[in-house]
Amino acid sequence: MQPATHRVIAPADIPALRRRAYRIRRHALLMGEVQGQGYVGQALGIADVLAVAYFHAMNLRADDPEWEERDRFLLSIGHYAIALYAALIEAGVISESEIENYGSDDSMLPMSGMAAYTPGMEITGGSLGHGLGIGVGMALGLKRKQSHSRIFNLLSDGELNEGSTWEAAASAAHWKLDNLVAIVDVNDQQADDKSSSVLDYEPIADKWRAFGWTALRVNGNDIAALVEAFDSALESADGKPCVIICDTLMGRGVPLLEDRDKTHFIRVDEDEWRIALKQLDDTYAHSSHAAGSEHS
Amino acid sequence: MTTQPRLKTSAMIASLAAEGQPTTSAPFGHALVEAAAADERIVGMTADLGKYTDLHVFAQAYPERHYQMGMAEQLLMSAGAGMAREGFIPFVTTYGVFASRRAYDFICMAIAEEKLNVKIVCALPGLTTGYGPSHQATEDMAIFRGMPNLTIVDPCDAVDIEQATHAMAAHDGPVYLRLLRGKVPRVLDRFPDYRFEIGKARRLMDGEDALIVSSGLMTMRAVEAADLLAERGMHVGVLHSPTIKPLDAQTILEEIRRHPQRPVYVAENHSVIGGLGESVAALLMNTGVHPEFHQIGLPDTFLDAGALPTLHDRYGISTQAMVKTLASRISLTHAS
């Protein structure tokens, strides 16, 4: 089996990545407004991670989403589709004009992500606990082909409830899949309650390490910290799969949504969308003058 | 009065073959080795049941193309999907009970929903083990028939399995195959014109007194029963329908319409609920064809543990049980 090769990673342009994250959030809010509701809290929370994944870490070609040498991003949490669409729009894989069709009949952007509908959507997620296992198979396949492409699988803290996630985790370590990177969004929210109340996930990094993974835990809303974590995951060729555990804040960047109690599936009143967009613009206008404000 | 010796559960574990019946050892494993020689995309994957699904033959021939995924059927199916996404043709093996009951969601969403090229080959279909309900996949076809895009194959014998393995490798899309393993009887050799083809039923024997439509090992039984009945002057046709889905509606209807007065017996190594019998029943109702209709299959219950010969008699799927069922019906016609 061929080890994944070291990858030469260009130095990160942190302000540029922050602008990408802002625009991903903006696309997501605009899509949310079309439906009046949705998993906007998650999209705002994960936007920084997606910005670093898509605009720093991953190899892809916007005009050829099935390019054989691309890195593969697997969204097992299908309900985060709105977030991934926002990233794919920002990356130029999907046209910005599709925003107004989000979740509508015959749209290429259904509410839950499906491979057949959307360019750049690698798998059909939504039934949780599938992505990492598919990732194991793809990572094995890439090694068979002696490909240097990587698999990134975005999963959620809630998805750690699923036993199949841990079958896949054990397997990835067994097969020494250092071309597989798991990203866990820890926002402590799932359908019924806080994730930590539904089924406590801690000590989360220790669990992954016990399964044979390299585990990194970062503030998932800190672009610089994310860059460092992704660089470390990409540089590794030690035969261990790597997980980046990202603590994120639901609704990040929009105070009116950050403050909501139950943010798993939010409903936003019609007049509030414009307020939300204004708040997002304000957040970025202020923070652009205060470098590193995401550390706060 | 002499008492029958009590049979042991281990009887017929290694082979379903009757004494003296010609057999082939591990027909799936050997056929897969042949197919893999011709197509480099083929890989084998198993969930700790390689030895018990005859995949070990492939693993020995192509160790670099064999993936032991551990006792983790959900992972097996997901990883199979991932392999297929990267352009390979994974043959994934486990037992039918585990694929259908434990891994359903993973087969459904990771494989079938996207028509991925994964071949799911599962041993111990229906009543082919005496271990009881934990191992007896008596409702696997009922479970899988509702899954769009999935082709379901229930081969009769070693000949069928060999040909089906090559057909699956050449077929683009997900397939579920009910595997007979170990020393598998060869019965279809006596029908030189027979060819397995996905989606096709074939007439093996003709007869005007009754028609048996069958799949899987029940086709072996149907042929044996037809031979025994012929010795008694009763002539039974046998239509083998190894593809359960998509069902070969045209051939089945043509065969039934050819002698509309014949009672039709659908015989399957599966629960009478949701398998070949109900597939054919629905086909007949939907097309307005109404022959006298019977099912020979396993009852809607969790089956006993024990020796297979005992259980096959108990549940009416042994050759002798079929002969008895058909003879009593046919003799009524002959008497009238």
Interface residues (C-beta under 8 A of the other chain):
Chain A: M114 A115 A116 E122 I123 T124 G126 S127 G129 H130 L132 G133 I134 G135 V136 G137 M138 A139 L140 G141 L142 R144 K145 G163 S164 E167 A168 A170 S171 H174
Chain B: V43 Y67 M69 G70 A72 Q74 L75 M77 S78 A79 G80 A81 G82 M83 A84 R85 E86 G87 F88 P90 D105 F106 M109 A110 E113 E114
